[in-house]
Amino acid sequence: MSMYKNIKQTFKSEYKGRSEAYKERLAAWGNDPAIRRVEKPTNIARARELGYKAKQGVIIARVKVKKGNRKRPTVGGGRKPSKTGRFFSRAKSMQSIAEERASKKFSNCEVLNSYFVGETGTTKFYEIILLDKSSPSIKSDAAYRGIISKGGRAERGLTSSGKKYRGLE
């Protein structure tokens, strides 16, 4: 079994078995801010599959998103039966929402891709791979040059999770 296959297998077994290390990691992440830059990817095998390279200008951010339906404020101005709904399901996936939030926080970066890393009862955690637009090493890399040339990939739904909710994949 190759090294990356072994890493993927370990990550899956940790998630399914809810190992102590996994639980401790989730508890620590719960106390972190909603969007946090991390040193290196938690799941290196998945990050490499999605285009991550350990080089200057490639950034990883962990984002936490609350689970559940969106709660709309109560209706004002009289009782309108058509407006009585309070909980609406999201049109976008939580992963796309996480990508957009990371893109907004790191305005000098462009979203490459993202992947799921864990969930608790109330939150889901995603790691977002970001590319620094002004980094010379990113500008010179042929694989990344086309991605940073146009802005707003996450907002326009051009990442893999964005294409899924738009019905293109």
DSSP file with accessible surface (Angstrom, degrees, kcal/mol):
  #  RESIDUE AA STRUCTURE BP1 BP2  ACC     N-H-->O    O-->H-N    N-H-->O    O-->H-N    TCO  KAPPA ALPHA  PHI   PSI    X-CA   Y-CA   Z-CA
    1    1 A M              0   0  166      0, 0.0     5,-0.0     0, 0.0     0, 0.0   0.000 360.0 360.0 360.0 132.3    0.0    0.0    0.0
    2    2 A S     >  -     0   0   68      1,-0.1     4,-2.2     4,-0.0     5,-0.2  -0.233 360.0-108.2 -71.1 166.0    1.4    3.4   -1.0
    3    3 A M  H  > S+     0   0  123      1,-0.2     4,-2.4     2,-0.2     5,-0.2   0.924 117.9  47.6 -63.2 -45.7    2.0    6.1    1.6
    4    4 A Y  H  > S+     0   0   83      1,-0.2     4,-2.4     2,-0.2    -1,-0.2   0.871 110.6  51.8 -67.4 -34.9   -0.9    8.3    0.5
    5    5 A K  H  > S+     0   0  132      2,-0.2     4,-2.4     1,-0.2    -1,-0.2   0.911 110.2  50.2 -63.9 -40.1   -3.3    5.4    0.4
    6    6 A N  H  X S+     0   0   89     -4,-2.2     4,-2.4     2,-0.2    -2,-0.2   0.906 109.9  49.6 -64.5 -41.8   -2.2    4.6    3.9
    7    7 A I  H  X S+     0   0   52     -4,-2.4     4,-2.5     2,-0.2    -2,-0.2   0.923 111.6  48.8 -63.6 -44.1   -2.8    8.2    5.1
    8    8 A K  H  X S+     0   0   73     -4,-2.4     4,-2.4     1,-0.2    -2,-0.2   0.918 111.1  50.3 -61.9 -41.6   -6.3    8.2    3.5
    9    9 A Q  H  X S+     0   0  108     -4,-2.4     4,-2.5     1,-0.2    -1,-0.2   0.909 110.8  49.1 -63.5 -43.0   -7.2    4.9    5.1
   10   10 A T  H  X S+     0   0   66     -4,-2.4     4,-2.4     2,-0.2    -2,-0.2   0.919 110.7  49.9 -62.8 -44.0   -6.0    6.2    8.5
   11   11 A F  H  X S+     0   0   30     -4,-2.5     4,-2.1     1,-0.2    -2,-0.2   0.916 111.9  48.5 -63.2 -41.5   -8.1    9.4    8.2
   12   12 A K  H  X S+     0   0  116     -4,-2.4     4,-2.8     1,-0.2     5,-0.3   0.922 111.8  48.5 -63.8 -44.3  -11.2    7.4    7.2
   13   13 A S  H  X S+     0   0   71     -4,-2.5     4,-2.7     1,-0.2    -1,-0.2   0.884 110.4  51.8 -66.8 -36.2  -10.8    5.0   10.1
   14   14 A E  H  X>S+     0   0   40     -4,-2.4     5,-1.3    -5,-0.2     4,-1.1   0.921 113.1  45.5 -62.3 -43.3  -10.3    7.9   12.6
   15   15 A Y  H  <5S+     0   0   72     -4,-2.1    -2,-0.2    -5,-0.2    -1,-0.2   0.939 118.1  41.2 -67.1 -46.6  -13.5    9.5   11.3
   16   16 A K  H  <5S+     0   0  167     -4,-2.8    -2,-0.2     1,-0.2    -1,-0.2   0.898 121.1  41.5 -70.0 -40.9  -15.6    6.3   11.3
   17   17 A G  H  <5S-     0   0   59     -4,-2.7    -1,-0.2    -5,-0.3    -2,-0.2   0.595  98.5-136.2 -83.4  -8.9  -14.2    5.1   14.6
   18   18 A R  T  <5 -     0   0   90     -4,-1.1    -3,-0.2    -5,-0.2    -4,-0.1   0.967  30.6-159.1  49.5  58.1  -14.3    8.5   16.3
   19   19 A S     >< -     0   0   41     -5,-1.3     4,-2.3    -6,-0.1     5,-0.2  -0.140  27.1-107.9 -64.0 163.8  -10.9    7.9   17.9
   20   20 A E  H  > S+     0   0  124      1,-0.2     4,-2.6     2,-0.2     5,-0.2   0.887 120.1  53.9 -61.9 -40.1   -9.7    9.9   20.9
   21   21 A A  H  > S+     0   0   49      1,-0.2     4,-2.2     2,-0.2    -1,-0.2   0.906 109.5  48.6 -61.7 -40.9   -7.3   11.9   18.8
   22   22 A Y  H  > S+     0   0    1      2,-0.2     4,-2.4     1,-0.2    -2,-0.2   0.921 111.6  48.9 -64.9 -43.7  -10.1   12.9   16.4
   23   23 A K  H  X S+     0   0  103     -4,-2.3     4,-2.3     1,-0.2    -2,-0.2   0.906 111.9  48.6 -64.1 -42.0  -12.4   13.9   19.3
   24   24 A E  H  X S+     0   0  129     -4,-2.6     4,-2.3     2,-0.2    -1,-0.2   0.900 110.4  52.0 -64.0 -40.8   -9.7   16.0   20.9
   25   25 A R  H  X S+     0   0   62     -4,-2.2     4,-2.5    -5,-0.2    -2,-0.2   0.936 110.6  47.3 -61.2 -45.7   -8.9   17.7   17.5
   26   26 A L  H  X S+     0   0    8     -4,-2.4     4,-1.9     1,-0.2    -2,-0.2   0.889 110.3  52.4 -65.2 -38.7  -12.6   18.6   17.0
   27   27 A A  H  X S+     0   0   63     -4,-2.3     4,-0.8     1,-0.2    -1,-0.2   0.911 111.5  46.7 -63.9 -40.3  -12.9   20.0   20.5
   28   28 A A  H >X S+     0   0   52     -4,-2.3     3,-0.7     1,-0.2     4,-0.6   0.909 111.3  51.3 -67.9 -40.9   -9.9   22.2   20.0
   29   29 A W  H >< S+     0   0   16     -4,-2.5     3,-0.9     1,-0.2    -1,-0.2   0.834 101.2  63.1 -64.8 -33.1  -11.2   23.4   16.6
   30   30 A G  H 3< S+     0   0   30     -4,-1.9    -1,-0.2     1,-0.2    -2,-0.2   0.819 103.8  47.8 -61.3 -31.4  -14.5   24.3   18.2
   31   31 A N  H << S+     0   0  148     -4,-0.8    -1,-0.2    -3,-0.7    -2,-0.2   0.569  96.3  94.0 -85.9 -11.6  -12.8   26.9   20.4
   32   32 A D  S << S-     0   0   36     -3,-0.9     4,-0.1    -4,-0.6    -3,-0.0  -0.315  90.3 -86.3 -72.8 164.7  -10.9   28.4   17.4
   33   33 A P        -     0   0   82      0, 0.0    -1,-0.1     0, 0.0     3,-0.1  -0.218  44.8-102.2 -64.1 165.3  -12.2   31.4   15.4
   34   34 A A  S    S+     0   0   51      1,-0.2    30,-2.4    29,-0.1     2,-0.5   0.847 111.6  30.6 -61.2 -36.2  -14.5   30.6   12.5
   35   35 A I  E    S+A   63   0A  30     28,-0.2     2,-0.4    66,-0.1    28,-0.2  -0.987  76.5 169.5-127.7 121.8  -11.8   31.1    9.9
   36   36 A R  E     -A   62   0A 110     26,-2.5    26,-3.5    -2,-0.5     2,-0.3  -0.997  31.6-129.0-138.1 134.3   -8.2   30.2   10.8
   37   37 A R  E     -A   61   0A 153     -2,-0.4     2,-0.3    24,-0.3    24,-0.3  -0.622  29.9-159.4 -77.4 135.4   -5.0   29.9    8.8
   38   38 A V  E     -A   60   0A  19     22,-2.6    22,-0.7    -2,-0.3     4,-0.0  -0.851  22.3-126.8-118.8 155.6   -3.2   26.6    9.5
   39   39 A E  S    S-     0   0  190     -2,-0.3    -1,-0.1     1,-0.2    21,-0.1   0.927  87.1  -4.2 -64.0 -50.8    0.4   25.6    9.0
   40   40 A K  S    S-     0   0  157     19,-0.1    -1,-0.2    14,-0.0     4,-0.0  -0.954  87.4 -80.6-143.6 160.9   -0.2   22.5    7.0
   41   41 A P        -     0   0   11      0, 0.0     3,-0.4     0, 0.0     4,-0.1  -0.324  25.2-142.9 -66.3 145.0   -3.2   20.4    5.8
   42   42 A T  S    S+     0   0   43      1,-0.3     2,-0.7     2,-0.1     3,-0.1   0.910 101.3  36.7 -69.6 -44.7   -4.8   17.9    8.2
   43   43 A N  S  > S+     0   0   14      1,-0.2     4,-2.2    72,-0.1    -1,-0.3  -0.808  72.6 178.3-111.6  87.5   -5.4   15.4    5.4
   44   44 A I  H  > S+     0   0   52     -2,-0.7     4,-2.5    -3,-0.4     5,-0.2   0.856  77.4  57.1 -62.0 -34.9   -2.3   15.8    3.2
   45   45 A A  H  > S+     0   0    3      1,-0.2     4,-1.8     2,-0.2    -1,-0.2   0.938 110.2  42.9 -63.8 -45.8   -3.4   13.0    0.8
   46   46 A R  H  > S+     0   0   92      1,-0.2     4,-1.5     2,-0.2    -1,-0.2   0.901 112.9  53.3 -67.6 -40.0   -6.7   14.8    0.0
   47   47 A A  H  <>S+     0   0    0     -4,-2.2     5,-2.6     1,-0.2     3,-0.2   0.917 108.6  49.3 -62.0 -42.0   -5.0   18.2   -0.3
   48   48 A R  H ><5S+     0   0  128     -4,-2.5     3,-1.2     1,-0.2    -1,-0.2   0.876 107.1  55.7 -66.6 -35.5   -2.5   16.8   -2.8
   49   49 A E  H 3<5S+     0   0   97     -4,-1.8    -1,-0.2     1,-0.2    -2,-0.2   0.847 107.9  49.9 -61.9 -33.3   -5.3   15.3   -4.9
   50   50 A L  T 3<5S-     0   0   23     -4,-1.5    -1,-0.2    -3,-0.2    -2,-0.2   0.349 132.1 -86.0 -91.7   4.5   -7.0   18.7   -5.1
   51   51 A G  T < 5S+     0   0   29     -3,-1.2    -3,-0.2     1,-0.3     2,-0.2   0.545  71.5 153.9 109.7   8.2   -3.9   20.6   -6.2
   52   52 A Y      < -     0   0   23     -5,-2.6     2,-0.4    -6,-0.2    -1,-0.3  -0.485  16.3-178.1 -71.9 135.5   -2.0   21.5   -3.0
   53   53 A K        -     0   0   79     -2,-0.2     2,-2.0     2,-0.1     5,-0.1  -0.997  33.6-121.4-130.2 138.8    1.8   22.0   -3.3
   54   54 A A  S    S+     0   0   87     -2,-0.4     2,-0.3     3,-0.1     5,-0.0  -0.554  70.8 116.9 -79.7  80.9    4.0   22.8   -0.3
   55   55 A K  S >  S-     0   0   71     -2,-2.0     3,-1.7     3,-0.1    -2,-0.1  -0.948  74.3 -75.0-143.6 165.2    5.4   26.0   -1.7
   56   56 A Q  T 3  S+     0   0  157     -2,-0.3     3,-0.1     1,-0.2    82,-0.0  -0.358 115.5  30.3 -63.3 133.6    5.4   29.7   -0.9
   57   57 A G  T 3  S+     0   0   13      1,-0.3    75,-3.1    80,-0.1     2,-0.6   0.293  89.6 109.2 100.0  -9.5    2.1   31.3   -1.7
   58   58 A V  E <   - B   0 131A  16     -3,-1.7     2,-0.4    73,-0.2    -1,-0.3  -0.903  49.6-173.4-102.3 121.3   -0.1   28.3   -1.1
   59   59 A I  E     - B   0 130A  12     71,-2.9    71,-3.4    -2,-0.6     2,-0.4  -0.892  16.8-151.1-119.3 144.6   -2.2   28.8    2.1
   60   60 A I  E     -AB  38 129A   4    -22,-0.7   -22,-2.6    -2,-0.4     2,-0.4  -0.958  14.8-175.8-114.3 131.4   -4.5   26.5    4.0
   61   61 A A  E     -AB  37 128A   0     67,-2.2    67,-3.3    -2,-0.4     2,-0.5  -0.991  16.9-144.5-126.6 134.9   -7.4   27.9    6.0
   62   62 A R  E     -AB  36 127A  29    -26,-3.5   -26,-2.5    -2,-0.4     2,-0.4  -0.872  20.9-170.4 -98.0 129.1   -9.8   25.9    8.3
   63   63 A V  E     -AB  35 126A   1     63,-3.1    63,-2.5    -2,-0.5     2,-0.4  -0.957  10.9-152.5-121.9 136.4  -13.3   27.2    8.2
   64   64 A K  E     - B   0 125A  48    -30,-2.4     2,-0.4    -2,-0.4    61,-0.2  -0.915  12.1-171.3-110.3 136.7  -16.2   26.1   10.5
   65   65 A V  E     - B   0 124A   0     59,-2.6    59,-2.7    -2,-0.4     2,-0.2  -0.987  25.8-116.5-126.1 134.8  -19.8   26.4    9.3
   66   66 A K  E     - B   0 123A 153     -2,-0.4    57,-0.3    57,-0.2     2,-0.1  -0.482  31.1-130.9 -71.0 139.5  -22.9   25.9   11.4
   67   67 A K        +     0   0   75     55,-3.0     2,-0.1    -2,-0.2    -1,-0.1  -0.363  60.3  50.1 -83.4 165.6  -25.1   22.9   10.4
   68   68 A G  S    S-     0   0   42     -2,-0.1    22,-0.1     2,-0.0     2,-0.1  -0.278  89.7 -40.3 101.5 177.1  -28.8   23.1    9.9
   69   69 A N        -     0   0  101      1,-0.1     2,-0.4    20,-0.1    20,-0.2  -0.344  63.3 -97.8 -77.1 159.5  -31.3   25.2    8.0
   70   70 A R  E     -D   88   0B 126     18,-2.6    18,-2.7    -2,-0.1     2,-0.6  -0.616  35.6-138.9 -78.2 130.7  -31.1   28.9    7.7
   71   71 A K  E     -D   87   0B 130     -2,-0.4    16,-0.2    16,-0.2    15,-0.1  -0.821  14.6-154.2 -97.1 121.1  -33.4   30.7   10.2
   72   72 A R        -     0   0   60     14,-3.6     3,-0.1    -2,-0.6     0, 0.0  -0.688  24.4-105.2 -92.2 144.2  -35.2   33.6    8.8
   73   73 A P        -     0   0   98      0, 0.0    -1,-0.1     0, 0.0     3,-0.1  -0.257  49.4 -84.5 -63.3 159.6  -36.4   36.5   11.1
   74   74 A T        -     0   0  101      1,-0.1     2,-0.2    12,-0.0    10,-0.1  -0.212  51.3 -94.6 -66.4 157.0  -40.1   36.6   11.9
   75   75 A V        -     0   0   51      8,-0.1     2,-0.3    -3,-0.1     3,-0.2  -0.437  39.2-160.3 -74.3 138.9  -42.5   38.4    9.5
   76   76 A G        +     0   0   58      1,-0.2    -1,-0.0    -2,-0.2     0, 0.0  -0.750  61.1  44.9-112.1 163.8  -43.3   42.0   10.2
   77   77 A G  S    S-     0   0   73     -2,-0.3    -1,-0.2     2,-0.0     2,-0.0   0.916 115.5 -39.3  75.9  44.6  -46.3   44.1    8.9
   78   78 A G  S    S-     0   0   56     -3,-0.2     2,-0.8     2,-0.0     0, 0.0  -0.100  84.1 -56.7  96.6 166.9  -49.2   41.7    9.5
   79   79 A R        +     0   0  203      3,-0.0     3,-0.1    -2,-0.0     5,-0.0  -0.755  49.7 177.6 -90.5 113.8  -49.9   38.1    9.1
   80   80 A K    >   -     0   0   92     -2,-0.8     3,-2.2     1,-0.1     4,-0.2  -0.950  20.2-153.8-116.4 110.2  -49.1   36.9    5.6
   81   81 A P  G >  S+     0   0   85      0, 0.0     3,-1.1     0, 0.0    -1,-0.1   0.821  94.2  57.1 -55.3 -31.2  -49.7   33.1    5.2
   82   82 A S  G 3  S+     0   0  101      1,-0.2     3,-0.2     2,-0.1    -3,-0.0   0.668 108.0  48.5 -74.5 -13.3  -47.2   32.9    2.3
   83   83 A K  G <  S+     0   0  107     -3,-2.2    -1,-0.2     1,-0.1    -8,-0.1   0.174  78.8 101.4-109.4  15.1  -44.4   34.4    4.5
   84   84 A T    <   +     0   0   86     -3,-1.1    -1,-0.1    -4,-0.2    -2,-0.1   0.586  48.7 112.5 -82.3  -9.0  -44.8   32.3    7.6
   85   85 A G        +     0   0   32     -3,-0.2     3,-0.1     1,-0.1   -10,-0.0  -0.379  36.7 176.9 -64.4 141.6  -41.8   29.9    6.9
   86   86 A R        +     0   0   91      1,-0.2   -14,-3.6   -15,-0.1     2,-0.5   0.678  62.2  53.6-114.3 -32.0  -39.0   30.3    9.4
   87   87 A F  E     -D   71   0B 122    -16,-0.2     2,-0.4   -18,-0.0    -1,-0.2  -0.949  62.3-179.2-115.7 122.6  -36.4   27.7    8.4
   88   88 A F  E     -D   70   0B  77    -18,-2.7   -18,-2.6    -2,-0.5     2,-0.1  -0.965  26.7-122.5-122.9 136.5  -35.2   27.4    4.8
   89   89 A S        -     0   0   94     -2,-0.4     2,-0.1   -20,-0.2   -20,-0.1  -0.447  38.4-103.7 -73.6 149.6  -32.7   24.9    3.4
   90   90 A R        -     0   0   70    -22,-0.1    -1,-0.1     1,-0.1     4,-0.1  -0.459  13.9-149.8 -75.9 143.6  -29.7   26.4    1.8
   91   91 A A  S    S+     0   0   97     -2,-0.1     2,-0.2     2,-0.1    -1,-0.1   0.795  85.1  58.2 -79.0 -28.0  -29.4   26.6   -2.0
   92   92 A K  S    S-     0   0   73      1,-0.1     2,-0.1    74,-0.0    -2,-0.1  -0.663  93.5-107.4 -98.4 157.3  -25.6   26.3   -1.7
   93   93 A S     >  -     0   0   43     -2,-0.2     4,-1.8    68,-0.2     5,-0.1  -0.406  27.6-116.5 -76.3 157.9  -23.7   23.5   -0.1
   94   94 A M  H  > S+     0   0   34      1,-0.2     4,-2.4     2,-0.2     5,-0.1   0.840 116.2  58.8 -63.3 -32.8  -21.9   24.2    3.2
   95   95 A Q  H  > S+     0   0   38      2,-0.2     4,-2.2     1,-0.2    -1,-0.2   0.915 105.1  48.3 -64.8 -40.7  -18.6   23.6    1.6
   96   96 A S  H  > S+     0   0    2      2,-0.2     4,-2.3     1,-0.2    -1,-0.2   0.885 110.1  52.1 -66.0 -38.2  -19.3   26.4   -1.0
   97   97 A I  H  X S+     0   0   25     -4,-1.8     4,-2.2     2,-0.2    -2,-0.2   0.922 109.0  50.5 -63.2 -41.7  -20.3   28.7    1.9
   98   98 A A  H  X S+     0   0    0     -4,-2.4     4,-2.2     1,-0.2    -2,-0.2   0.908 109.5  51.0 -62.5 -41.8  -17.0   27.9    3.6
   99   99 A E  H  X S+     0   0    1     -4,-2.2     4,-2.3     1,-0.2    -1,-0.2   0.914 110.3  49.1 -62.0 -43.6  -15.0   28.7    0.5
  100  100 A E  H  X S+     0   0   41     -4,-2.3     4,-2.0     1,-0.2    -1,-0.2   0.889 110.3  50.6 -65.0 -39.1  -16.7   32.0    0.1
  101  101 A R  H  X S+     0   0  103     -4,-2.2     4,-2.2     2,-0.2    -1,-0.2   0.907 111.4  47.6 -66.3 -40.8  -16.1   33.0    3.7
  102  102 A A  H  X S+     0   0    0     -4,-2.2     4,-2.8     2,-0.2    -2,-0.2   0.904 110.7  52.5 -66.1 -38.8  -12.4   32.1    3.3
  103  103 A S  H  < S+     0   0   11     -4,-2.3     6,-0.3     1,-0.2    -2,-0.2   0.883 110.6  48.0 -63.6 -37.6  -12.2   34.1    0.1
  104  104 A K  H  < S+     0   0  176     -4,-2.0     3,-0.4     1,-0.2    -1,-0.2   0.894 113.7  46.5 -70.2 -39.6  -13.7   37.1    1.8
  105  105 A K  H  < S+     0   0  129     -4,-2.2     2,-1.0     1,-0.3    -2,-0.2   0.927 117.1  42.8 -69.6 -46.1  -11.3   36.9    4.8
  106  106 A F  S >< S+     0   0   31     -4,-2.8     3,-1.8     1,-0.2    -1,-0.3  -0.682  72.0 169.8-100.6  79.7   -8.2   36.4    2.7
  107  107 A S  T 3  S+     0   0   94     -2,-1.0    -1,-0.2    -3,-0.4    -2,-0.1   0.717  72.3  58.7 -69.7 -20.1   -9.0   39.0    0.0
  108  108 A N  T 3  S+     0   0   80     -3,-0.1    25,-2.1     2,-0.0    26,-0.4   0.407 100.9  73.6 -86.8   4.0   -5.5   38.8   -1.5
  109  109 A C  E <   -C  132   0A   2     -3,-1.8     2,-0.4    -6,-0.3    23,-0.2  -0.792  68.9-140.0-118.6 160.3   -6.0   35.1   -2.2
  110  110 A E  E     -C  131   0A   2     21,-2.6    21,-2.8    -2,-0.3     2,-0.4  -0.947  27.7-114.7-118.1 139.4   -7.9   33.0   -4.7
  111  111 A V  E     +C  130   0A   0     -2,-0.4    19,-0.2    19,-0.2     3,-0.1  -0.580  30.8 176.7 -76.3 126.6   -9.7   29.7   -3.7
  112  112 A L  E     -     0   0A  11     17,-3.3     2,-0.3     1,-0.4    -1,-0.2   0.876  60.0 -50.5 -90.0 -54.1   -8.2   26.6   -5.4
  113  113 A N  E     -C  129   0A  23     16,-1.1    16,-3.2    46,-0.1    -1,-0.4  -0.957  49.2-141.6-168.1 179.8  -10.3   23.9   -3.8
  114  114 A S  E     -C  128   0A   1     -2,-0.3     2,-0.3    14,-0.2    14,-0.2  -0.972   6.7-162.9-153.9 164.3  -11.5   22.6   -0.4
  115  115 A Y  E     -C  127   0A   3     12,-2.0    12,-2.7    -2,-0.3     2,-0.2  -0.989  29.2-101.0-151.7 155.4  -12.2   19.4    1.4
  116  116 A F  E     +C  126   0A  61     -2,-0.3    10,-0.2    10,-0.2     3,-0.1  -0.532  32.8 171.6 -76.8 137.6  -14.1   18.1    4.5
  117  117 A V  E     -     0   0A   1      8,-2.7     2,-0.3     1,-0.4     9,-0.2   0.579  56.3 -39.8-122.3 -17.2  -12.1   17.4    7.6
  118  118 A G  E     -C  125   0A   0      7,-1.3     7,-3.3   -92,-0.0    -1,-0.4  -0.939  43.6-139.7 170.1 169.8  -14.7   16.8   10.4
  119  119 A E  E     -C  124   0A  33     -2,-0.3     5,-0.2     5,-0.2     2,-0.2  -0.995   3.4-165.2-152.6 148.0  -18.0   17.6   12.1
  120  120 A T        -     0   0   41      3,-2.7    -2,-0.0    -2,-0.3     5,-0.0  -0.468  54.1 -79.3-110.6-168.1  -19.5   17.9   15.5
  121  121 A G  S    S+     0   0   70     -2,-0.2     3,-0.1     1,-0.2   -54,-0.0   0.816 128.2  21.4 -65.0 -30.4  -23.2   18.0   16.4
  122  122 A T  S    S+     0   0   98      1,-0.1   -55,-3.0   -56,-0.1     2,-0.3   0.604 120.8  46.4-115.3 -16.4  -23.5   21.6   15.4
  123  123 A T  E     -B   66   0A  15    -57,-0.3    -3,-2.7   -59,-0.0     2,-0.4  -0.940  54.6-150.7-133.4 155.0  -20.6   22.5   13.0
  124  124 A K  E     -BC  65 119A  57    -59,-2.7   -59,-2.6    -2,-0.3     2,-0.4  -0.945  17.6-146.1-118.5 144.9  -18.8   21.2   10.0
  125  125 A F  E     +BC  64 118A   2     -7,-3.3    -8,-2.7    -2,-0.4    -7,-1.3  -0.935  17.0 178.8-116.4 133.7  -15.1   21.9    9.3
  126  126 A Y  E     -BC  63 116A  12    -63,-2.5   -63,-3.1    -2,-0.4     2,-0.5  -0.957  21.5-140.3-128.5 147.6  -13.5   22.4    5.9
  127  127 A E  E     -BC  62 115A   0    -12,-2.7   -12,-2.0    -2,-0.3     2,-0.4  -0.951  19.6-156.3-108.3 128.7  -10.0   23.1    4.9
  128  128 A I  E     -BC  61 114A   0    -67,-3.3   -67,-2.2    -2,-0.5     2,-0.6  -0.882   8.2-142.7-107.9 131.0   -9.7   25.6    2.0
  129  129 A I  E     -BC  60 113A   0    -16,-3.2   -17,-3.3    -2,-0.4   -16,-1.1  -0.855  26.4-172.9 -93.9 119.9   -6.6   25.7   -0.3
  130  130 A L  E     -BC  59 111A   0    -71,-3.4   -71,-2.9    -2,-0.6     2,-0.5  -0.875  16.0-146.1-116.5 149.4   -5.9   29.3   -1.2
  131  131 A L  E     -BC  58 110A   0    -21,-2.8   -21,-2.6    -2,-0.3     2,-0.5  -0.962  19.0-128.2-116.4 128.2   -3.4   30.8   -3.6
  132  132 A D  E >   - C   0 109A  33    -75,-3.1     3,-0.9    -2,-0.5   -23,-0.2  -0.624  15.1-154.0 -75.4 119.2   -1.7   34.2   -2.9
  133  133 A K  T 3  S+     0   0   75    -25,-2.1    -1,-0.2    -2,-0.5   -24,-0.1   0.799  90.6  47.5 -66.3 -29.2   -2.2   36.3   -6.1
  134  134 A S  T 3  S+     0   0   76    -26,-0.4    -1,-0.2     4,-0.1   -25,-0.1   0.488  82.1 114.3 -94.5  -1.5    0.9   38.4   -5.5
  135  135 A S    <>  -     0   0    6     -3,-0.9     4,-2.2     1,-0.1     3,-0.4  -0.525  59.6-146.7 -73.6 129.3    3.3   35.6   -4.8
  136  136 A P  H  > S+     0   0   97      0, 0.0     4,-1.8     0, 0.0    -1,-0.1   0.862  98.4  56.2 -64.1 -33.0    6.1   35.3   -7.5
  137  137 A S  H  > S+     0   0   28      1,-0.2     4,-0.6     2,-0.2   -80,-0.1   0.842 110.1  45.2 -69.3 -30.5    6.2   31.5   -7.1
  138  138 A I  H >4 S+     0   0    0     -3,-0.4     3,-0.6     2,-0.2     6,-0.2   0.898 110.9  53.0 -76.5 -40.2    2.5   31.2   -7.8
  139  139 A K  H 3< S+     0   0  113     -4,-2.2    -2,-0.2     1,-0.2    -1,-0.2   0.844 111.5  46.7 -63.2 -32.1    2.7   33.6  -10.8
  140  140 A S  H 3< S+     0   0   83     -4,-1.8     2,-0.5    -5,-0.2    -1,-0.2   0.641  90.1  96.4 -86.5 -13.4    5.5   31.5  -12.3
  141  141 A D    <X  -     0   0   21     -4,-0.6     4,-1.9    -3,-0.6     3,-0.5  -0.660  64.7-152.1 -81.0 121.7    3.8   28.2  -11.8
  142  142 A A  H  > S+     0   0   75     -2,-0.5     4,-0.7     1,-0.2    -1,-0.2   0.838  93.4  55.4 -63.0 -33.4    1.9   27.1  -15.0
  143  143 A A  H  4 S+     0   0   61      1,-0.2    -1,-0.2     2,-0.1     4,-0.2   0.840 117.7  33.5 -69.5 -33.3   -0.7   25.1  -13.0
  144  144 A Y  H  > S+     0   0    6     -3,-0.5     4,-1.8    -6,-0.2     3,-0.5   0.641  97.1  83.3 -96.9 -18.0   -1.7   28.0  -10.8
  145  145 A R  H  X S+     0   0  128     -4,-1.9     4,-1.0     1,-0.3    -2,-0.1   0.898  92.6  47.3 -58.7 -44.2   -1.2   30.9  -13.3
  146  146 A G  H  X S+     0   0   56     -4,-0.7     4,-0.6     1,-0.2    -1,-0.3   0.806 109.1  55.6 -68.5 -27.9   -4.6   30.5  -14.9
  147  147 A I  H  4 S+     0   0   33     -3,-0.5     3,-0.4    -4,-0.2    -1,-0.2   0.897 111.3  41.3 -73.3 -39.9   -6.4   30.2  -11.6
  148  148 A I  H  < S+     0   0   22     -4,-1.8    -1,-0.2     1,-0.2    -2,-0.2   0.615  96.5  79.4 -85.5  -9.1   -5.2   33.5  -10.2
  149  149 A S  H  < S+     0   0   88     -4,-1.0     2,-0.4    -5,-0.2    -1,-0.2   0.877  98.0  40.8 -67.2 -36.2   -5.6   35.5  -13.5
  150  150 A K  S  < S-     0   0  143     -4,-0.6     3,-0.3    -3,-0.4     2,-0.1  -0.912  85.6-135.0-112.9 143.3   -9.3   35.9  -12.9
  151  151 A G        +     0   0   40     -2,-0.4   -41,-0.1     1,-0.2    -2,-0.0  -0.407  69.9  39.4 -94.5 167.0  -10.8   36.7   -9.6
  152  152 A G     >  +     0   0   19     -2,-0.1     4,-2.0     3,-0.1    -1,-0.2   0.847  52.8 155.8  72.1  38.7  -13.8   35.4   -7.6
  153  153 A R  T  4>S+     0   0   44     -3,-0.3     5,-2.8     1,-0.2     6,-0.5   0.935  78.1  44.2 -59.2 -47.8  -13.7   31.7   -8.3
  154  154 A A  T >45S+     0   0    3      1,-0.2     3,-1.0     3,-0.2    -1,-0.2   0.919 114.6  48.7 -65.5 -42.4  -15.6   30.8   -5.1
  155  155 A E  T 345S+     0   0   88      1,-0.2    -1,-0.2   -56,-0.1    -2,-0.2   0.820 112.8  47.7 -67.9 -32.1  -18.2   33.6   -5.5
  156  156 A R  T 3<5S-     0   0  117     -4,-2.0    -1,-0.2    -5,-0.0    -2,-0.2   0.422 114.7-114.9 -89.5   0.7  -18.8   32.6   -9.2
  157  157 A G  T < 5S+     0   0    0     -3,-1.0    -3,-0.2    -4,-0.4     9,-0.1   0.876  72.8 133.6  72.1  38.7  -19.1   28.9   -8.3
  158  158 A L      < +     0   0   49     -5,-2.8    -4,-0.2    -6,-0.2     2,-0.1   0.462  42.8  91.3-102.3  -1.5  -16.1   27.7  -10.3
  159  159 A T  S  > S-     0   0    1     -6,-0.5     4,-2.4    -5,-0.1     5,-0.2  -0.373  96.0 -98.6 -80.7 173.3  -14.6   25.5   -7.6
  160  160 A S  H  > S+     0   0   26      1,-0.2     4,-1.6     2,-0.2    -1,-0.1   0.914 125.4  46.1 -64.3 -39.6  -15.5   21.8   -7.6
  161  161 A S  H  > S+     0   0    3      1,-0.2     4,-1.9     2,-0.2    -1,-0.2   0.870 111.6  53.5 -71.0 -31.9  -18.1   22.2   -4.8
  162  162 A G  H  > S+     0   0    1      1,-0.2     4,-1.3     2,-0.2    -2,-0.2   0.896 107.2  50.5 -66.2 -40.0  -19.5   25.3   -6.7
  163  163 A K  H  <>S+     0   0   78     -4,-2.4     5,-2.9     1,-0.2     6,-0.7   0.863 107.3  55.9 -66.6 -32.8  -19.9   23.3   -9.9
  164  164 A K  H ><5S+     0   0  121     -4,-1.6     3,-1.2     1,-0.2    -2,-0.2   0.936 108.2  44.8 -65.8 -47.0  -21.8   20.6   -8.0
  165  165 A Y  H 3<5S+     0   0   75     -4,-1.9    -1,-0.2     1,-0.3    -2,-0.2   0.755 111.1  55.1 -73.4 -18.4  -24.4   22.9   -6.5
  166  166 A R  T 3<5S-     0   0  113     -4,-1.3    -1,-0.3    -5,-0.2    -2,-0.2   0.493 117.1-115.5 -85.6  -5.6  -24.8   24.6  -10.0
  167  167 A G  T < 5S+     0   0   61     -3,-1.2    -3,-0.2    -4,-0.4    -2,-0.1   0.738  82.6 118.9  82.1  23.0  -25.5   21.1  -11.5
  168  168 A L      <       0   0  104     -5,-2.9    -4,-0.2    -6,-0.2    -5,-0.1   0.569 360.0 360.0 -97.1 -12.2  -22.4   21.0  -13.7
  169  169 A E              0   0  134     -6,-0.7    -2,-0.1    -5,-0.1    -1,-0.0  -0.945 360.0 360.0-123.5 360.0  -20.8   17.9  -12.1
